[in-house]
Amino acid sequence: MNDDLDTHASDPELSSDVYRVIVDGREFVLVGTAHISKESVELVRNVIEREQPDCVCVELDEQRHTALTQESRWDALDLRDVIREGELATLLISILLSSFQKRLGGKLGVMPGSELVAAVRTAEEFGIPIALCDRDIRITLGRAWQSIAWYRKIWLIASTIASSLTSPELDEDELRRIRNRDVMSELMAELGASFPTLKRVLIDERDAYLAQRIRESGGQTVVAVVGAGHVEGMSKALTAGVDVDLDEIENIPPSSPVWSYVGWAIPIAIIAMLITIAFSQGAAAAGDNLLFWVVANSFPTAIGCVIAFAHPLTVFAAFVVAPFTSLTPLIGAGYVAAFIQAWVRPPRVHEFKSVADDIVTVSRWWSSRLLRVFLVFILSSILGALGTWVGGYEIVSNVLS
């Protein structure tokens, strides 16, 4: 641990949210902000103007920087590419979290991330180099998604959707507290209490990542604008002086090969049991069981699409592919249905811009083309999975009998 460290600003003109870390002659000024606070916006401007640093680091990656600074950011997004890459669930969680933050910001009269935009624009005004120091949000969400068990993923999505449909009722005392806190870091900490592996990915890894990127930035004096919840972890990482292997935490780890084996073992077992029935009970009995498997998978999946008011072609495609996708771990019927829906009814650009507001209104899940793609994915996946279990149970029962 480096002894040359002042973790709290002693200058009375600086806020208690400004921390100084001095390591090997370099000064890192950490500005801990609340992402939905007007006071944080002013604080960031004042610190940069006062310090005139050699570099300004912000808690943004390229994608989030574009999202905050460019209105046309959605024009290049093709939802079908997101579906092909299997990132639809992580995109949904990202939108839900953004919606939560935006609603809180609306109550406080400030847009989420305004202090980060202020940091960028103030630095540009004074000709100070800017460094985007956060990890790609897609990698962070992908690593977080891979870190939890499949059954907890269902619980996470369900609870996140449920919370997104409720508007937080805040009294003046609560609003006053939120103005001075990094609410999103608190939310991540609460998630971490229920999902310890999420805390490691969303907080601990990002603390180390931010500290390393800030350490790699140029200049003797560096101002870093980050969420208040990251300051303590970053201070420790900076003073420890231990280099972090960014390549190790910039990759989304593949799923455990065990799950791949299990994923293939189930369909192989289903086919083997159908063959067993054919030899022990006759071809007709095997045909009946095969028909039950098809019906048990096809109808629930298609019904999920119908409930979502999917396009008829989507319903038909889901009905046809469901018995086959249930026999392979490579792709689910929900992804196929969502892809077809996005192809025949592509979302409008303005729906991407308004999705954070639309997602909290139940009726918009059916009227918005974008949210309807998510609804098709969710309902067809859930009902299709139930159908798979029913079909598998029937075949197993017939083998044992």
N, C-alpha and C positions, 0 to 999 in steps of 0.2 A: 504494500500500500504506500503510495506517495504521500509524504508528509506535507508537501507544498500545496495545501488545499484549503480553500475557503468555500464552504458549501452554502453559505448564506450571504446575500448582499448586505454590506454594512453601510453603503451609501443611502442616507435617508431619502434621497430623491428617487431611488429605485424601489420597486415594489418588492414585497416579501416573496413574490412568485419568481423573482429573478435570482438565479444561483450562479456563482462563479466557481469554475473548476480550473485550477492552474496545474498543468502537468508539463514537465521538461521545458519550462519557459514559455509555453503556449497557454493562452487564456481562452477558455471555452465559457461563454455566457449562455446559460440555459434559461430560456424563457418558458416557464410552465404555464400553459393556457387552458381555458375551457373553450371548447370548439363552438360554443353557442353563447358567447359573452361579448357585449359591446366593450366592456372594460378591457378585455384581452386584446381587442383590435387596437385600442388607443395605446395600451402598454407596449405592444409590439412595435408600433410606429416610433414611440418615444425612445425605446431602447436602441433601435437601429440608428435613429438620428443622433442620439447621444454618443454611442460607442463608435460609429463609423468603422465597422469591422472590415477585415480583409475578405470575409466571405460570410454569406447568410445561408444557413442550412434550414430546410423546412421539412416537416414530417409529411412529405408527399412523395408519391412515385409518379412516373410519367402519366399513367392512366388517370389518377385522381387529380393531378395538376391540370390535365386537359379538361376533365369533368367540371372543375371549378372555374376555369378561365375561358372556355370556349362554348358558345351556345350551340355550335354545329357538331358537337362531339358525337351525337347519336347517328349522324348521317352515314358514317362508315361502318356502323355495327350491323352485322348480319346475324340474326338470331339463329339461323340454321347452322352457322359455323359453331356457335356456342353449344348447340345440341349435339353436333357431330363430335365435339371434343368432350362431351359428357359433363359440361360445366353448368347445366341448367339449374341444378339444385343450389350450387354455390352462388350463382347470379341472383336467384330468388332471395337467399339469405342476405346478400349484400343490399338488395333493394329494400328489404324489410328493415334492416338496421338503419339505412339512410332515411327511410320514412320516419322512423322513431325519432331520429336526431332532428330532422327537419320540423317535425311537429313541436318538439320542445323549443327549437329556435324560433318558431313562429310565436310562441307564447312570450318569448323574451325579446322579440322584435329584432332578431338578427339571424342572418342565414348561416347555417352550419359551415365551418371552414373559413369564415370571413377573415379571421386573424391570420390564416395562412396566406390568403390572397393579399392581405395588407402587407405581409412580410415580403412577398415577391415584388409587389408594386413599389414599396418603399425602397427596396434594394435597387430596383431598376432606376428609380428616380435619382439615386445617388451614384449610379454606375458601379454598384458593388456586385461582384460575382455571386451567383445563386447556385446552390447544390440541392438537388432533390434526393433526400437521404433515406427515404423509407423503402421497404421491400415492396415489390410488385404485389398489389392487393390480390391479384388472382393466385399468386403463389401462397400468400398468407392464408387465404380462404381454402385453397386446395389442400395445404398441409393440415389445416384445422379439420377439414372434412375427413381426411384420411386417418386422423388421429383418434376418432371415436368409433365405437362399435356400431354396426348397422342398425340395431334396434334403438340405440340412443339417437341416431340420426333422425329417425321417424319422430321421436319425442321432441327433439330440438326444433324441427321444422314446424310441427304442430303447435308447440308452445310459442314459437316466434310469430306464427301467423295469428294465433289467438290474441297475443299481446298487441299486435299491429292493428287489430280491428277495434281496440279500445283507445279512447282518447284520454291521456293522463289529466286528471283533475288536480290542479296545483293551487294551493293558497299562497298568499304573499310571502309567508315565511319560507315555504319550500322554494318559491321562485328566487328569493334572495339567496338561499343556500346554493341553488343550482348555478346562479350567476358566477359564483366563486369556485366552482368545482369542475373538474373534467368529467362530465357525465358519462361519456362513452367509455372512458377508462374504468369508471365505477361499474358500468354495465358488464364490461369484459371481466372485471374481478368477480362479479356475481356469477357469471357463467363459469369462471374458473373454479368457484367453490363447488359447483355441481359436476363440472367436467375438468378435473385437474390437468388433463392433457391439453385442453383448450387454453388454459392459462399459460402453459409452457409455450405454445405456438403464438398466441395472440399478444402476450405481454413479455414474457422472459426472453424469447427469441428476438422480438422486435427491439427490446431494450439493448440487447447485445449488438444487433444489426445497426441500429441508429448510431450507437456509440462508435462502432467501427467506421461507418461511413463519414461521421463527423471528424474522427481522428484522421481520416485520409484526405479531408478537404484541405485546401491551401490556406496559407496565411498564419500569422502569429495570433491574431485575435479573431475568433469565430463566434458569431451569434447563432444559436440553434433554437428554433421555434418549434416546440413539441407539446403534446398534451401533458398536463400536469402529472398524470399518473405514470409517466415514463421517466420523470426527472430523477427520482431516487435510484432506480435501477441503472440509468445511464451514468449518473455520477459515480456509482461504484465501478461500473465497467471502464469508464475513462481513467479513473485513478488507479485501477488495477494494472492498466497498461498491457494487458494480454491481448494479442491479436486474435481476431475471430475469423475462422475459415468461412467466408461468406458463401462459397460454392456449396458447402455442406448444408446450409439452411436456405439456399435459393432453388432447391429442387423439390418437386412433389414426389415423395417416396411412392413406389408402386405398392399395390395391395399385397398383403402377405400371400405367398404361394399356397399356403394352407387353404385360404378361401377359394383360390382357383381350383384346387383339387376337390374341395367340397362342392363348388359350383358345377363341376363336371360330373362328380359322383352321383348327384341327385338325378340328373336326366338319364345317366347310364343305368341307375337303379330302376327308374320308371320303365325304361325300355326292356330291361332284363325281366322285370315282373310281368310285363305284357307277354313276353315270350314264354315265361313260365306258365302263365294262364293258358296260353294257346296249347302247350303240350299237355297240361294236366286237365284242362276243362274243355278244350276244343277251340277251334278257330272262331266259332260264333261268339263264345264267351269273351275271347280276346278282342274281337271286333266291338262288342258292347262296351267293354272297358275303355277301348280307344275312343269310341264315340263319346263316352261320358267325359273323358279327359278334354276332348275338343270343346264340348258344350260348356264344361265347367270353367274353361279358360276364356273362350271366345265371348260368351254372353256377358259376364261381369265386366270385362275390359271394354266391350262396346257400350254397355250401359253407362260406364263412367264417362265415356265420350259424349253420349247422348245427354246426360245430366249437365255436362259442361257446354251444351249447345254447339258441339263441334260440327264441322262441315261433314256432309254425308260421306264424302270420300275418306275423311279421317275415320269415321265410324266403321266403314267397310274395311279399311286397311287394318285397323285395330282388331277387328273380328277375325280377319284372315291370319294375321301374324301371331296372335296371342298364343295358340297352342305350340308354335315353334319357338318363339322367344323364351317361353317357359322352360324349354329344354336346352337353353344355352346361357351361360353366364356373361356372354360377350355384350349383349344388348337387351334391354327390356322393352316390353310393348309400350310402356309409357313414353319412352324416348322416340320410338317410331311414330306413335300417334302425335306427339308434339311436333316432330319434324314435318309430318304431312300437313298438320294444321298451320304451321308457320309458312309452308310452301303455298297452300291454296288460299290462305287468308293472312298475308304478311302484315305485321303490325305497322301502324302509321308512325311517322317520325315524332309527331306531337305527343303520341302516347308514351314514348320513352321519356320525354321531358316532364310529363305530368304523372308518371307512374308512382312517385313517392306520395303524391296526394291521393291518387285513385285507389291505391292498394288498401286504404282504410275504409273504403265504401264498398259494402258487400255487393251491391248491384253492379258496380264497375267491373267486377271479376267476370261478369258475363257480357257486358257491353263493350269493354275494351278488348281489342284484338290481341294485344300483348298479354294482358292478364288471362285471357281465355286460353292462350297457349300453356301458361303455367297451370291453369285449372285442368286442362286436358291431361297434362302430364301427371298431376297429383292424383286425380280421381281414377284415371285408367290404371295407374301403377298400384294404387291401394286395392281397388276392386279386383284387378288382375291377380295380385298376390293372394288375395283371399280365395279366388277361384282355383289357383294352382294348389293351394293347401287342401281344398275340398276334393279336387280331382285326384291328388296324390293319396289322400286318406282312403278314398273309395277303392283305388287299385290295391293298396296295401291290405285293406280289409278283405278283399276278395282273394288275395294270395294266401293270407293266413287262414281263411275259412276253407 
